[in-house]
Amino acid sequence: MTHKIGGALLPFFFVIAGCGQGDANAVNMDKSAEPLAPPEETGVLEVATRNGSTTYYLDRHEKPSGPEYSLITRFAQSRGWDVNWTMHESTSAVLEALESGNTHIAAAGLTHLPSRTGQFVRGPAHTEVTEQLVCHREMRPMPRMPESIAGVGITVTADSSYVETLNRLAGDHQGIEFSEDADRTTEILLSAVAEKAIDCTVADSNIVQVMRRHFPHLEVAMNLNTGNNLGWYLPESFGDLAGTAREWMNSPAGDEAIGDMESRYYAYIGEFDFVDLRALNRRIDDRLPNFINRFSEAEATTGMPADLLAALSYQESHWDPSAVSPTGVRGIMMLTQNTAQSLGVTNRLDPAAAIDGGARYLADRHRRLPDTIPEPDRTFLALASYNIGRGHLLDARQLARELGKNPDSWDDMKEVLPLKADKRYYPGTRYGYARGYEPVHYVQRIRNYRDVISASFR
């Protein structure tokens, strides 16, 4: 079963600097040349990957994250195995590790291609993407059709699926040329396009979706195919393991793992908004430095992550300490007068006091939720409570129970909260009508902003 990630998507790739080592998920840079024993014998699954926002990276707390990390971890847990991760700098290096036979699985955002399947054993697929030609949005003329690519300078990652795609197009249209780069990843090449160091590159749509939030000047010139599957590959000697992995990925447990991965890393990223993201990136440079220490201090006193507080504040005021809304909320955290008074904030336009007060208020929303709610759902529900009010959130949680939904699941609550504006439902709730669709978009935007902002806190 594969799940499609729309074309035109977490975490910033430049801050991935090595990998931590834990008991169950170690990262090893040196492997023995001796043939590997199967994980059934050793209890350890050897996995080759590469650092990247759509594969494996360390978050701001130096904890492993990423779509491939999440799926491999769930698969290994289902078998009772630990995972030993080996980091590689490029797709070429991952494929070399497969060829050498010193890894059980390559999980590195690899496209399933006939050429690769002829050399390795194809494991399960988990994501469908589209290959896209990406150029700087100011490029003129912008190539919109394959025949217009002739003469455009294109650089792609060596040994990637993009090489095969461009070779196919070059066979159909005269004048198409490109170069392969063995040293730079697709993410780095996209940044080079944004900086006008190269004209264009080719990337999978999930990578483009992530990167465009950091580099709004990236533009998708065209889709180069109708879709590819991303998935795992294994050495020929581990065909039985490939079958086990495919069976798990196509089971209810695997389907649930894919759904959780999509929800955590992709589903909240909305349509690309050039103006909004350009403004955010500019304000990271010219406004955030004035308040970044305040957000970090608020994290130290409340436990609420500094990058989350900064994203919330950006959503509320765009980091404008003098912001005032028509309804009377004020300041960098846009506190109501009643909320400010309850928090002991006497001047909402004082950014230090407002950030401290807003952090304490979010921490209170978070603390008052049931302890049974897991993260990150608990944080998302706390943000919704910050936006719509605790009473309306409690109404929505009760309504979720009545509708057979899980009130502890943000995915379910995203469907229920808008019903607070539906006359079929809100008359039966304690606090009545509310614009319940607003906290859904509110949380989505904060999650999106946080991904971009988080690099500033590392």
Summary of the structure (lengths in Angstrom):
residues: 458
radius of gyration: 23.8
end to end distance: 36.1
largest distance: 70.5
contacts: 1549
relative contact order: 0.11
helix: 48%
strand: 16%
